[in-house]
């Protein structure tokens, strides 16, 4: 019995699944990685804020946990800002070089069409 199926519904062996998974992971761009990091950091920030709110209910007994959660919140917000800056930088680079790549592909296509005999 296999647990993995491809998009067409064909069953995959563990070895086939791992080779396809490896190809997919290797194809992830740096910008995609940063977007995933930002999404997961948002979830962590929400969790830390919820933890802080809950510890305020029993602040007399959990004051020490509140301090730890505030420290974690500060740390994750600083990390979030750094990852956000990297994402903006990569988006700007991608815009500049992406436009050049599209122009080059259009020029190559036009050149090929001009070289074709009528």
Order of alpha helices (4+ residues) and beta strands (2+ residues): beta-beta-alpha-alpha-alpha
